[in-house]
Amino acid sequence: MPAAPVNEAMPTGTRATARPSLTDALRAVESLLMSGGQRTARRNAWTSVLEDRRRAKDRVEAERVLERVSSAAHS
């Protein structure tokens, strides 16, 4: 059976010299070092951290609004 031409072996739009992004490289290392459950747990933990930061930012903003309203009412 003859070998397939190179352009048919590669998906359209893919170059042989294309380098993975940093994210792709880190995920590849992560998959080698961690089991699936550990990866999921780490990603869930990071999602929780980001959500906590968002809530903290919202809380600070709400406190500032309440302080402005309170100081305007006492003026």
N, CA, C, O and CB atoms as a CASP TS submission, in Angstrom:
PFRMAT TS
TARGET T0000
AUTHOR 0000-0000-0000
METHOD Language model
MODEL 1
PARENT N/A
ATOM      1  N   MET     1       0.847  -1.169   0.000  1.00  0.00           N
ATOM      2  CA  MET     1       0.000   0.000   0.000  1.00  0.00           C
ATOM      3  C   MET     1       0.893   1.233   0.000  1.00  0.00           C
ATOM      4  O   MET     1       1.805   1.321   0.823  1.00  0.00           O
ATOM      5  CB  MET     1      -0.964  -0.002   1.218  1.00  0.00           C
ATOM      6  N   PRO     2       0.663   2.184  -0.893  1.00  0.00           N
ATOM      7  CA  PRO     2       1.515   3.373  -0.961  1.00  0.00           C
ATOM      8  C   PRO     2       1.245   4.306   0.216  1.00  0.00           C
ATOM      9  O   PRO     2       0.139   4.345   0.756  1.00  0.00           O
ATOM     10  CB  PRO     2       1.292   4.118  -2.287  1.00  0.00           C
ATOM     11  N   ALA     3       2.261   5.044   0.598  1.00  0.00           N
ATOM     12  CA  ALA     3       2.133   5.997   1.705  1.00  0.00           C
ATOM     13  C   ALA     3       1.222   7.145   1.296  1.00  0.00           C
ATOM     14  O   ALA     3       1.211   7.562   0.138  1.00  0.00           O
ATOM     15  CB  ALA     3       3.519   6.537   2.135  1.00  0.00           C
ATOM     16  N   ALA     4       0.469   7.643   2.247  1.00  0.00           N
ATOM     17  CA  ALA     4      -0.428   8.768   1.978  1.00  0.00           C
ATOM     18  C   ALA     4       0.386  10.036   1.795  1.00  0.00           C
ATOM     19  O   ALA     4       1.397  10.228   2.471  1.00  0.00           O
ATOM     20  CB  ALA     4      -1.457   8.945   3.121  1.00  0.00           C
ATOM     21  N   PRO     5      -0.041  10.896   0.894  1.00  0.00           N
ATOM     22  CA  PRO     5       0.666  12.175   0.733  1.00  0.00           C
ATOM     23  C   PRO     5       0.626  12.965   2.041  1.00  0.00           C
ATOM     24  O   PRO     5      -0.317  12.836   2.822  1.00  0.00           O
ATOM     25  CB  PRO     5       0.040  13.009  -0.421  1.00  0.00           C
ATOM     26  N   VAL     6       1.635  13.768   2.268  1.00  0.00           N
ATOM     27  CA  VAL     6       1.771  14.510   3.516  1.00  0.00           C
ATOM     28  C   VAL     6       0.568  15.412   3.761  1.00  0.00           C
ATOM     29  O   VAL     6       0.093  15.500   4.893  1.00  0.00           O
ATOM     30  CB  VAL     6       3.047  15.338   3.501  1.00  0.00           C
ATOM     31  N   ASN     7       0.061  16.087   2.724  1.00  0.00           N
ATOM     32  CA  ASN     7      -1.034  17.025   2.935  1.00  0.00           C
ATOM     33  C   ASN     7      -2.331  16.333   3.328  1.00  0.00           C
ATOM     34  O   ASN     7      -3.201  16.986   3.904  1.00  0.00           O
ATOM     35  CB  ASN     7      -1.256  17.841   1.691  1.00  0.00           C
ATOM     36  N   GLU     8      -2.503  15.063   3.051  1.00  0.00           N
ATOM     37  CA  GLU     8      -3.698  14.340   3.468  1.00  0.00           C
ATOM     38  C   GLU     8      -3.564  13.825   4.901  1.00  0.00           C
ATOM     39  O   GLU     8      -4.572  13.601   5.571  1.00  0.00           O
ATOM     40  CB  GLU     8      -3.971  13.177   2.516  1.00  0.00           C
ATOM     41  N   ALA     9      -2.350  13.639   5.372  1.00  0.00           N
ATOM     42  CA  ALA     9      -2.135  13.115   6.716  1.00  0.00           C
ATOM     43  C   ALA     9      -2.362  14.195   7.776  1.00  0.00           C
ATOM     44  O   ALA     9      -2.668  13.879   8.925  1.00  0.00           O
ATOM     45  CB  ALA     9      -0.720  12.544   6.841  1.00  0.00           C
ATOM     46  N   MET    10      -2.217  15.455   7.399  1.00  0.00           N
ATOM     47  CA  MET    10      -2.353  16.554   8.355  1.00  0.00           C
ATOM     48  C   MET    10      -3.716  17.211   8.175  1.00  0.00           C
ATOM     49  O   MET    10      -4.168  17.389   7.044  1.00  0.00           O
ATOM     50  CB  MET    10      -1.212  17.597   8.176  1.00  0.00           C
ATOM     51  N   PRO    11      -4.374  17.571   9.267  1.00  0.00           N
ATOM     52  CA  PRO    11      -5.656  18.277   9.155  1.00  0.00           C
ATOM     53  C   PRO    11      -5.484  19.602   8.426  1.00  0.00           C
ATOM     54  O   PRO    11      -4.411  20.204   8.467  1.00  0.00           O
ATOM     55  CB  PRO    11      -6.264  18.517  10.547  1.00  0.00           C
ATOM     56  N   THR    12      -6.518  20.046   7.773  1.00  0.00           N
ATOM     57  CA  THR    12      -6.475  21.297   7.037  1.00  0.00           C
ATOM     58  C   THR    12      -6.181  22.449   7.986  1.00  0.00           C
ATOM     59  O   THR    12      -6.770  22.546   9.063  1.00  0.00           O
ATOM     60  CB  THR    12      -7.798  21.536   6.291  1.00  0.00           C
ATOM     61  N   GLY    13      -5.261  23.322   7.578  1.00  0.00           N
ATOM     62  CA  GLY    13      -4.938  24.485   8.387  1.00  0.00           C
ATOM     63  C   GLY    13      -3.912  24.221   9.473  1.00  0.00           C
ATOM     64  O   GLY    13      -3.588  25.135  10.231  1.00  0.00           O
ATOM     65  N   THR    14      -3.387  23.009   9.578  1.00  0.00           N
ATOM     66  CA  THR    14      -2.406  22.681  10.607  1.00  0.00           C
ATOM     67  C   THR    14      -1.025  22.647   9.974  1.00  0.00           C
ATOM     68  O   THR    14      -0.823  22.035   8.925  1.00  0.00           O
ATOM     69  CB  THR    14      -2.737  21.323  11.289  1.00  0.00           C
ATOM     70  N   ARG    15      -0.079  23.311  10.623  1.00  0.00           N
ATOM     71  CA  ARG    15       1.297  23.290  10.144  1.00  0.00           C
ATOM     72  C   ARG    15       2.103  22.331  11.004  1.00  0.00           C
ATOM     73  O   ARG    15       1.852  22.199  12.201  1.00  0.00           O
ATOM     74  CB  ARG    15       1.920  24.709  10.166  1.00  0.00           C
ATOM     75  N   ALA    16       3.057  21.674  10.400  1.00  0.00           N
ATOM     76  CA  ALA    16       3.904  20.731  11.134  1.00  0.00           C
ATOM     77  C   ALA    16       4.764  21.463  12.157  1.00  0.00           C
ATOM     78  O   ALA    16       5.171  20.869  13.156  1.00  0.00           O
ATOM     79  CB  ALA    16       4.796  19.937  10.164  1.00  0.00           C
ATOM     80  N   THR    17       5.046  22.738  11.927  1.00  0.00           N
ATOM     81  CA  THR    17       5.919  23.490  12.823  1.00  0.00           C
ATOM     82  C   THR    17       5.149  24.298  13.863  1.00  0.00           C
ATOM     83  O   THR    17       5.762  25.029  14.641  1.00  0.00           O
ATOM     84  CB  THR    17       6.798  24.412  12.022  1.00  0.00           C
ATOM     85  N   ALA    18       3.832  24.186  13.896  1.00  0.00           N
ATOM     86  CA  ALA    18       3.038  24.954  14.864  1.00  0.00           C
ATOM     87  C   ALA    18       3.401  24.544  16.283  1.00  0.00           C
ATOM     88  O   ALA    18       3.463  23.357  16.603  1.00  0.00           O
ATOM     89  CB  ALA    18       1.525  24.750  14.618  1.00  0.00           C
ATOM     90  N   ARG    19       3.639  25.546  17.135  1.00  0.00           N
ATOM     91  CA  ARG    19       3.980  25.268  18.526  1.00  0.00           C
ATOM     92  C   ARG    19       2.740  25.419  19.390  1.00  0.00           C
ATOM     93  O   ARG    19       1.892  26.272  19.126  1.00  0.00           O
ATOM     94  CB  ARG    19       5.107  26.205  19.021  1.00  0.00           C
ATOM     95  N   PRO    20       2.634  24.590  20.422  1.00  0.00           N
ATOM     96  CA  PRO    20       1.476  24.724  21.311  1.00  0.00           C
ATOM     97  C   PRO    20       1.594  26.003  22.137  1.00  0.00           C
ATOM     98  O   PRO    20       2.693  26.505  22.373  1.00  0.00           O
ATOM     99  CB  PRO    20       1.353  23.491  22.240  1.00  0.00           C
ATOM    100  N   SER    21       0.471  26.508  22.562  1.00  0.00           N
ATOM    101  CA  SER    21       0.483  27.691  23.426  1.00  0.00           C
ATOM    102  C   SER    21       1.005  27.285  24.801  1.00  0.00           C
ATOM    103  O   SER    21       1.142  26.099  25.099  1.00  0.00           O
ATOM    104  CB  SER    21      -0.946  28.330  23.537  1.00  0.00           C
ATOM    105  N   LEU    22       1.290  28.264  25.619  1.00  0.00           N
ATOM    106  CA  LEU    22       1.751  27.984  26.976  1.00  0.00           C
ATOM    107  C   LEU    22       0.690  27.198  27.735  1.00  0.00           C
ATOM    108  O   LEU    22       1.008  26.277  28.488  1.00  0.00           O
ATOM    109  CB  LEU    22       2.088  29.292  27.720  1.00  0.00           C
ATOM    110  N   THR    23      -0.571  27.565  27.533  1.00  0.00           N
ATOM    111  CA  THR    23      -1.662  26.848  28.202  1.00  0.00           C
ATOM    112  C   THR    23      -1.685  25.388  27.783  1.00  0.00           C
ATOM    113  O   THR    23      -1.836  24.497  28.620  1.00  0.00           O
ATOM    114  CB  THR    23      -3.015  27.506  27.889  1.00  0.00           C
ATOM    115  N   ASP    24      -1.533  25.142  26.483  1.00  0.00           N
ATOM    116  CA  ASP    24      -1.514  23.759  25.997  1.00  0.00           C
ATOM    117  C   ASP    24      -0.351  22.982  26.607  1.00  0.00           C
ATOM    118  O   ASP    24      -0.506  21.825  26.999  1.00  0.00           O
ATOM    119  CB  ASP    24      -1.420  23.729  24.462  1.00  0.00           C
ATOM    120  N   ALA    25       0.806  23.621  26.683  1.00  0.00           N
ATOM    121  CA  ALA    25       1.980  22.959  27.249  1.00  0.00           C
ATOM    122  C   ALA    25       1.772  22.645  28.729  1.00  0.00           C
ATOM    123  O   ALA    25       2.112  21.555  29.189  1.00  0.00           O
ATOM    124  CB  ALA    25       3.228  23.835  27.065  1.00  0.00           C
ATOM    125  N   LEU    26       1.212  23.601  29.473  1.00  0.00           N
ATOM    126  CA  LEU    26       0.972  23.370  30.900  1.00  0.00           C
ATOM    127  C   LEU    26      -0.058  22.272  31.122  1.00  0.00           C
ATOM    128  O   LEU    26       0.081  21.465  32.042  1.00  0.00           O
ATOM    129  CB  LEU    26       0.510  24.658  31.574  1.00  0.00           C
ATOM    130  N   ARG    27      -1.086  22.236  30.291  1.00  0.00           N
ATOM    131  CA  ARG    27      -2.087  21.176  30.434  1.00  0.00           C
ATOM    132  C   ARG    27      -1.494  19.812  30.100  1.00  0.00           C
ATOM    133  O   ARG    27      -1.877  18.810  30.703  1.00  0.00           O
ATOM    134  CB  ARG    27      -3.297  21.456  29.535  1.00  0.00           C
ATOM    135  N   ALA    28      -0.568  19.759  29.149  1.00  0.00           N
ATOM    136  CA  ALA    28       0.080  18.495  28.819  1.00  0.00           C
ATOM    137  C   ALA    28       0.915  18.010  30.000  1.00  0.00           C
ATOM    138  O   ALA    28       0.880  16.826  30.337  1.00  0.00           O
ATOM    139  CB  ALA    28       0.961  18.646  27.561  1.00  0.00           C
ATOM    140  N   VAL    29       1.662  18.909  30.629  1.00  0.00           N
ATOM    141  CA  VAL    29       2.460  18.548  31.803  1.00  0.00           C
ATOM    142  C   VAL    29       1.534  18.125  32.939  1.00  0.00           C
ATOM    143  O   VAL    29       1.794  17.141  33.630  1.00  0.00           O
ATOM    144  CB  VAL    29       3.364  19.732  32.246  1.00  0.00           C
ATOM    145  N   GLU    30       0.455  18.876  33.125  1.00  0.00           N
ATOM    146  CA  GLU    30      -0.514  18.558  34.167  1.00  0.00           C
ATOM    147  C   GLU    30      -1.084  17.155  33.971  1.00  0.00           C
ATOM    148  O   GLU    30      -1.224  16.401  34.933  1.00  0.00           O
ATOM    149  CB  GLU    30      -1.644  19.593  34.178  1.00  0.00           C
ATOM    150  N   SER    31      -1.409  16.809  32.738  1.00  0.00           N
ATOM    151  CA  SER    31      -1.998  15.488  32.486  1.00  0.00           C
ATOM    152  C   SER    31      -1.001  14.369  32.757  1.00  0.00           C
ATOM    153  O   SER    31      -1.397  13.258  33.110  1.00  0.00           O
ATOM    154  CB  SER    31      -2.499  15.397  31.045  1.00  0.00           C
ATOM    155  N   LEU    32       0.286  14.652  32.595  1.00  0.00           N
ATOM    156  CA  LEU    32       1.298  13.642  32.892  1.00  0.00           C
ATOM    157  C   LEU    32       1.499  13.465  34.397  1.00  0.00           C
ATOM    158  O   LEU    32       1.750  12.356  34.869  1.00  0.00           O
ATOM    159  CB  LEU    32       2.621  14.018  32.233  1.00  0.00           C
ATOM    160  N   LEU    33       1.388  14.556  35.143  1.00  0.00           N
ATOM    161  CA  LEU    33       1.704  14.523  36.568  1.00  0.00           C
ATOM    162  C   LEU    33       0.521  14.208  37.473  1.00  0.00           C
ATOM    163  O   LEU    33       0.711  13.712  38.584  1.00  0.00           O
ATOM    164  CB  LEU    33       2.279  15.823  36.969  1.00  0.00           C
ATOM    165  N   MET    34      -0.688  14.486  37.019  1.00  0.00           N
ATOM    166  CA  MET    34      -1.850  14.323  37.890  1.00  0.00           C
ATOM    167  C   MET    34      -2.859  13.359  37.288  1.00  0.00           C
ATOM    168  O   MET    34      -3.000  13.250  36.070  1.00  0.00           O
ATOM    169  CB  MET    34      -2.511  15.671  38.154  1.00  0.00           C
ATOM    170  N   SER    35      -3.545  12.674  38.166  1.00  0.00           N
ATOM    171  CA  SER    35      -4.644  11.835  37.695  1.00  0.00           C
ATOM    172  C   SER    35      -5.827  12.733  37.370  1.00  0.00           C
ATOM    173  O   SER    35      -5.831  13.912  37.725  1.00  0.00           O
ATOM    174  CB  SER    35      -5.034  10.755  38.757  1.00  0.00           C
ATOM    175  N   GLY    36      -6.823  12.188  36.703  1.00  0.00           N
ATOM    176  CA  GLY    36      -7.987  12.969  36.308  1.00  0.00           C
ATOM    177  C   GLY    36      -8.696  13.619  37.471  1.00  0.00           C
ATOM    178  O   GLY    36      -9.116  14.772  37.371  1.00  0.00           O
ATOM    179  N   GLY    37      -8.840  12.900  38.580  1.00  0.00           N
ATOM    180  CA  GLY    37      -9.518  13.449  39.746  1.00  0.00           C
ATOM    181  C   GLY    37      -8.777  14.622  40.348  1.00  0.00           C
ATOM    182  O   GLY    37      -9.394  15.593  40.787  1.00  0.00           O
ATOM    183  N   GLN    38      -7.460  14.540  40.374  1.00  0.00           N
ATOM    184  CA  GLN    38      -6.663  15.643  40.914  1.00  0.00           C
ATOM    185  C   GLN    38      -6.779  16.880  40.034  1.00  0.00           C
ATOM    186  O   GLN    38      -6.877  18.000  40.536  1.00  0.00           O
ATOM    187  CB  GLN    38      -5.192  15.229  41.046  1.00  0.00           C
ATOM    188  N   ARG    39      -6.770  16.674  38.716  1.00  0.00           N
ATOM    189  CA  ARG    39      -6.921  17.806  37.793  1.00  0.00           C
ATOM    190  C   ARG    39      -8.262  18.491  38.016  1.00  0.00           C
ATOM    191  O   ARG    39      -8.345  19.717  38.095  1.00  0.00           O
ATOM    192  CB  ARG    39      -6.799  17.337  36.324  1.00  0.00           C
ATOM    193  N   THR    40      -9.303  17.682  38.115  1.00  0.00           N
ATOM    194  CA  THR    40     -10.640  18.239  38.317  1.00  0.00           C
ATOM    195  C   THR    40     -10.709  18.997  39.635  1.00  0.00           C
ATOM    196  O   THR    40     -11.267  20.093  39.692  1.00  0.00           O
ATOM    197  CB  THR    40     -11.700  17.127  38.287  1.00  0.00           C
ATOM    198  N   ALA    41     -10.152  18.427  40.685  1.00  0.00           N
ATOM    199  CA  ALA    41     -10.165  19.078  41.997  1.00  0.00           C
ATOM    200  C   ALA    41      -9.402  20.399  41.954  1.00  0.00           C
ATOM    201  O   ALA    41      -9.856  21.391  42.525  1.00  0.00           O
ATOM    202  CB  ALA    41      -9.557  18.152  43.066  1.00  0.00           C
ATOM    203  N   ARG    42      -8.264  20.424  41.290  1.00  0.00           N
ATOM    204  CA  ARG    42      -7.466  21.648  41.196  1.00  0.00           C
ATOM    205  C   ARG    42      -8.216  22.720  40.413  1.00  0.00           C
ATOM    206  O   ARG    42      -8.231  23.886  40.805  1.00  0.00           O
ATOM    207  CB  ARG    42      -6.108  21.357  40.533  1.00  0.00           C
ATOM    208  N   ARG    43      -8.829  22.326  39.319  1.00  0.00           N
ATOM    209  CA  ARG    43      -9.583  23.297  38.522  1.00  0.00           C
ATOM    210  C   ARG    43     -10.792  23.812  39.292  1.00  0.00           C
ATOM    211  O   ARG    43     -11.108  25.000  39.232  1.00  0.00           O
ATOM    212  CB  ARG    43     -10.032  22.672  37.194  1.00  0.00           C
ATOM    213  N   ASN    44     -11.465  22.930  40.009  1.00  0.00           N
ATOM    214  CA  ASN    44     -12.603  23.365  40.826  1.00  0.00           C
ATOM    215  C   ASN    44     -12.146  24.334  41.914  1.00  0.00           C
ATOM    216  O   ASN    44     -12.824  25.323  42.194  1.00  0.00           O
ATOM    217  CB  ASN    44     -13.311  22.150  41.461  1.00  0.00           C
ATOM    218  N   ALA    45     -10.998  24.049  42.525  1.00  0.00           N
ATOM    219  CA  ALA    45     -10.470  24.928  43.567  1.00  0.00           C
ATOM    220  C   ALA    45     -10.144  26.301  42.987  1.00  0.00           C
ATOM    221  O   ALA    45     -10.445  27.321  43.606  1.00  0.00           O
ATOM    222  CB  ALA    45      -9.216  24.309  44.218  1.00  0.00           C
ATOM    223  N   TRP    46      -9.536  26.335  41.811  1.00  0.00           N
ATOM    224  CA  TRP    46      -9.186  27.607  41.191  1.00  0.00           C
ATOM    225  C   TRP    46     -10.445  28.390  40.818  1.00  0.00           C
ATOM    226  O   TRP    46     -10.492  29.610  40.972  1.00  0.00           O
ATOM    227  CB  TRP    46      -8.312  27.375  39.947  1.00  0.00           C
ATOM    228  N   THR    47     -11.451  27.692  40.335  1.00  0.00           N
ATOM    229  CA  THR    47     -12.728  28.345  40.023  1.00  0.00           C
ATOM    230  C   THR    47     -13.325  28.959  41.279  1.00  0.00           C
ATOM    231  O   THR    47     -13.877  30.058  41.232  1.00  0.00           O
ATOM    232  CB  THR    47     -13.720  27.340  39.396  1.00  0.00           C
ATOM    233  N   SER    48     -13.220  28.256  42.405  1.00  0.00           N
ATOM    234  CA  SER    48     -13.720  28.781  43.680  1.00  0.00           C
ATOM    235  C   SER    48     -12.949  30.023  44.107  1.00  0.00           C
ATOM    236  O   SER    48     -13.544  30.980  44.604  1.00  0.00           O
ATOM    237  CB  SER    48     -13.629  27.710  44.771  1.00  0.00           C
ATOM    238  N   VAL    49     -11.641  30.019  43.920  1.00  0.00           N
ATOM    239  CA  VAL    49     -10.818  31.183  44.258  1.00  0.00           C
ATOM    240  C   VAL    49     -11.266  32.391  43.440  1.00  0.00           C
ATOM    241  O   VAL    49     -11.441  33.482  43.981  1.00  0.00           O
ATOM    242  CB  VAL    49      -9.315  30.887  44.009  1.00  0.00           C
ATOM    243  N   LEU    50     -11.450  32.192  42.139  1.00  0.00           N
ATOM    244  CA  LEU    50     -11.870  33.297  41.281  1.00  0.00           C
ATOM    245  C   LEU    50     -13.250  33.821  41.677  1.00  0.00           C
ATOM    246  O   LEU    50     -13.486  35.029  41.674  1.00  0.00           O
ATOM    247  CB  LEU    50     -11.879  32.855  39.819  1.00  0.00           C
ATOM    248  N   GLU    51     -14.147  32.916  42.012  1.00  0.00           N
ATOM    249  CA  GLU    51     -15.493  33.319  42.434  1.00  0.00           C
ATOM    250  C   GLU    51     -15.438  34.070  43.766  1.00  0.00           C
ATOM    251  O   GLU    51     -16.155  35.054  43.945  1.00  0.00           O
ATOM    252  CB  GLU    51     -16.415  32.085  42.556  1.00  0.00           C
ATOM    253  N   ASP    52     -14.598  33.621  44.701  1.00  0.00           N
ATOM    254  CA  ASP    52     -14.434  34.323  45.983  1.00  0.00           C
ATOM    255  C   ASP    52     -13.899  35.739  45.761  1.00  0.00           C
ATOM    256  O   ASP    52     -14.345  36.685  46.411  1.00  0.00           O
ATOM    257  CB  ASP    52     -13.482  33.536  46.913  1.00  0.00           C
ATOM    258  N   ARG    53     -12.948  35.877  44.847  1.00  0.00           N
ATOM    259  CA  ARG    53     -12.405  37.203  44.546  1.00  0.00           C
ATOM    260  C   ARG    53     -13.481  38.114  43.971  1.00  0.00           C
ATOM    261  O   ARG    53     -13.548  39.296  44.309  1.00  0.00           O
ATOM    262  CB  ARG    53     -11.231  37.092  43.565  1.00  0.00           C
ATOM    263  N   ARG    54     -14.323  37.561  43.102  1.00  0.00           N
ATOM    264  CA  ARG    54     -15.395  38.356  42.506  1.00  0.00           C
ATOM    265  C   ARG    54     -16.383  38.816  43.577  1.00  0.00           C
ATOM    266  O   ARG    54     -16.811  39.971  43.590  1.00  0.00           O
ATOM    267  CB  ARG    54     -16.124  37.546  41.418  1.00  0.00           C
ATOM    268  N   ARG    55     -16.738  37.894  44.476  1.00  0.00           N
ATOM    269  CA  ARG    55     -17.669  38.254  45.558  1.00  0.00           C
ATOM    270  C   ARG    55     -17.062  39.304  46.487  1.00  0.00           C
ATOM    271  O   ARG    55     -17.763  40.213  46.931  1.00  0.00           O
ATOM    272  CB  ARG    55     -18.058  37.003  46.369  1.00  0.00           C
ATOM    273  N   ALA    56     -15.778  39.192  46.782  1.00  0.00           N
ATOM    274  CA  ALA    56     -15.108  40.174  47.641  1.00  0.00           C
ATOM    275  C   ALA    56     -15.115  41.552  46.983  1.00  0.00           C
ATOM    276  O   ALA    56     -15.353  42.560  47.648  1.00  0.00           O
ATOM    277  CB  ALA    56     -13.657  39.732  47.944  1.00  0.00           C
ATOM    278  N   LYS    57     -14.857  41.593  45.698  1.00  0.00           N
ATOM    279  CA  LYS    57     -14.887  42.859  44.962  1.00  0.00           C
ATOM    280  C   LYS    57     -16.291  43.461  45.006  1.00  0.00           C
ATOM    281  O   LYS    57     -16.450  44.660  45.234  1.00  0.00           O
ATOM    282  CB  LYS    57     -14.435  42.651  43.496  1.00  0.00           C
ATOM    283  N   ASP    58     -17.301  42.629  44.788  1.00  0.00           N
ATOM    284  CA  ASP    58     -18.692  43.102  44.848  1.00  0.00           C
ATOM    285  C   ASP    58     -19.043  43.611  46.240  1.00  0.00           C
ATOM    286  O   ASP    58     -19.745  44.612  46.379  1.00  0.00           O
ATOM    287  CB  ASP    58     -19.657  41.980  44.445  1.00  0.00           C
ATOM    288  N   ARG    59     -18.555  42.919  47.274  1.00  0.00           N
ATOM    289  CA  ARG    59     -18.837  43.316  48.656  1.00  0.00           C
ATOM    290  C   ARG    59     -18.224  44.686  48.956  1.00  0.00           C
ATOM    291  O   ARG    59     -18.873  45.536  49.566  1.00  0.00           O
ATOM    292  CB  ARG    59     -18.294  42.257  49.645  1.00  0.00           C
ATOM    293  N   VAL    60     -16.985  44.899  48.533  1.00  0.00           N
ATOM    294  CA  VAL    60     -16.319  46.188  48.757  1.00  0.00           C
ATOM    295  C   VAL    60     -17.081  47.298  48.039  1.00  0.00           C
ATOM    296  O   VAL    60     -17.281  48.381  48.590  1.00  0.00           O
ATOM    297  CB  VAL    60     -14.845  46.142  48.270  1.00  0.00           C
ATOM    298  N   GLU    61     -17.499  47.025  46.820  1.00  0.00           N
ATOM    299  CA  GLU    61     -18.255  48.029  46.066  1.00  0.00           C
ATOM    300  C   GLU    61     -19.579  48.354  46.770  1.00  0.00           C
ATOM    301  O   GLU    61     -19.964  49.520  46.854  1.00  0.00           O
ATOM    302  CB  GLU    61     -18.523  47.531  44.627  1.00  0.00           C
ATOM    303  N   ALA    62     -20.267  47.339  47.269  1.00  0.00           N
ATOM    304  CA  ALA    62     -21.538  47.556  47.978  1.00  0.00           C
ATOM    305  C   ALA    62     -21.315  48.367  49.253  1.00  0.00           C
ATOM    306  O   ALA    62     -22.122  49.237  49.581  1.00  0.00           O
ATOM    307  CB  ALA    62     -22.207  46.204  48.320  1.00  0.00           C
ATOM    308  N   GLU    63     -20.222  48.087  49.976  1.00  0.00           N
ATOM    309  CA  GLU    63     -19.918  48.847  51.195  1.00  0.00           C
ATOM    310  C   GLU    63     -19.680  50.320  50.873  1.00  0.00           C
ATOM    311  O   GLU    63     -20.130  51.196  51.612  1.00  0.00           O
ATOM    312  CB  GLU    63     -18.685  48.257  51.905  1.00  0.00           C
ATOM    313  N   ARG    64     -18.982  50.595  49.784  1.00  0.00           N
ATOM    314  CA  ARG    64     -18.717  51.983  49.393  1.00  0.00           C
ATOM    315  C   ARG    64     -20.014  52.709  49.049  1.00  0.00           C
ATOM    316  O   ARG    64     -20.206  53.865  49.424  1.00  0.00           O
ATOM    317  CB  ARG    64     -17.752  52.030  48.197  1.00  0.00           C
ATOM    318  N   VAL    65     -20.898  52.025  48.334  1.00  0.00           N
ATOM    319  CA  VAL    65     -22.188  52.630  47.986  1.00  0.00           C
ATOM    320  C   VAL    65     -22.981  52.929  49.252  1.00  0.00           C
ATOM    321  O   VAL    65     -23.549  54.012  49.387  1.00  0.00           O
ATOM    322  CB  VAL    65     -22.998  51.700  47.049  1.00  0.00           C
ATOM    323  N   LEU    66     -23.023  51.976  50.178  1.00  0.00           N
ATOM    324  CA  LEU    66     -23.761  52.189  51.432  1.00  0.00           C
ATOM    325  C   LEU    66     -23.171  53.339  52.243  1.00  0.00           C
ATOM    326  O   LEU    66     -23.913  54.118  52.842  1.00  0.00           O
ATOM    327  CB  LEU    66     -23.759  50.908  52.274  1.00  0.00           C
ATOM    328  N   GLU    67     -21.852  53.452  52.267  1.00  0.00           N
ATOM    329  CA  GLU    67     -21.207  54.548  52.993  1.00  0.00           C
ATOM    330  C   GLU    67     -21.564  55.896  52.373  1.00  0.00           C
ATOM    331  O   GLU    67     -21.821  56.863  53.090  1.00  0.00           O
ATOM    332  CB  GLU    67     -19.680  54.359  53.007  1.00  0.00           C
ATOM    333  N   ARG    68     -21.580  55.961  51.026  1.00  0.00           N
ATOM    334  CA  ARG    68     -21.941  57.209  50.352  1.00  0.00           C
ATOM    335  C   ARG    68     -23.393  57.591  50.642  1.00  0.00           C
ATOM    336  O   ARG    68     -23.696  58.755  50.905  1.00  0.00           O
ATOM    337  CB  ARG    68     -21.723  57.082  48.838  1.00  0.00           C
ATOM    338  N   VAL    69     -24.278  56.609  50.591  1.00  0.00           N
ATOM    339  CA  VAL    69     -25.692  56.874  50.863  1.00  0.00           C
ATOM    340  C   VAL    69     -25.870  57.313  52.314  1.00  0.00           C
ATOM    341  O   VAL    69     -26.628  58.240  52.599  1.00  0.00           O
ATOM    342  CB  VAL    69     -26.553  55.619  50.568  1.00  0.00           C
ATOM    343  N   SER    70     -25.180  56.654  53.214  1.00  0.00           N
ATOM    344  CA  SER    70     -25.285  56.983  54.634  1.00  0.00           C
ATOM    345  C   SER    70     -24.754  58.386  54.914  1.00  0.00           C
ATOM    346  O   SER    70     -25.374  59.146  55.658  1.00  0.00           O
ATOM    347  CB  SER    70     -24.523  55.954  55.477  1.00  0.00           C
ATOM    348  N   SER    71     -23.613  58.734  54.325  1.00  0.00           N
ATOM    349  CA  SER    71     -23.041  60.063  54.563  1.00  0.00           C
ATOM    350  C   SER    71     -23.899  61.146  53.912  1.00  0.00           C
ATOM    351  O   SER    71     -23.968  62.260  54.433  1.00  0.00           O
ATOM    352  CB  SER    71     -21.599  60.133  54.024  1.00  0.00           C
ATOM    353  N   ALA    72     -24.544  60.857  52.806  1.00  0.00           N
ATOM    354  CA  ALA    72     -25.427  61.828  52.153  1.00  0.00           C
ATOM    355  C   ALA    72     -26.689  62.042  52.985  1.00  0.00           C
ATOM    356  O   ALA    72     -27.222  63.151  53.022  1.00  0.00           O
ATOM    357  CB  ALA    72     -25.798  61.355  50.727  1.00  0.00           C
ATOM    358  N   ALA    73     -27.165  61.009  53.643  1.00  0.00           N
ATOM    359  CA  ALA    73     -28.375  61.111  54.462  1.00  0.00           C
ATOM    360  C   ALA    73     -28.120  61.923  55.724  1.00  0.00           C
ATOM    361  O   ALA    73     -29.027  62.585  56.228  1.00  0.00           O
ATOM    362  CB  ALA    73     -28.888  59.719  54.833  1.00  0.00           C
ATOM    363  N   HIS    74     -26.888  61.878  56.241  1.00  0.00           N
ATOM    364  CA  HIS    74     -26.555  62.598  57.472  1.00  0.00           C
ATOM    365  C   HIS    74     -26.088  64.023  57.193  1.00  0.00           C
ATOM    366  O   HIS    74     -25.855  64.787  58.130  1.00  0.00           O
ATOM    367  CB  HIS    74     -25.480  61.847  58.242  1.00  0.00           C
ATOM    368  N   SER    75     -25.950  64.384  55.951  1.00  0.00           N
ATOM    369  CA  SER    75     -25.463  65.740  55.615  1.00  0.00           C
ATOM    370  C   SER    75     -26.551  66.767  55.617  1.00  0.00           C
ATOM    371  O   SER    75     -26.292  67.942  55.355  1.00  0.00           O
ATOM    372  CB  SER    75     -24.800  65.743  54.271  1.00  0.00           C
TER
END
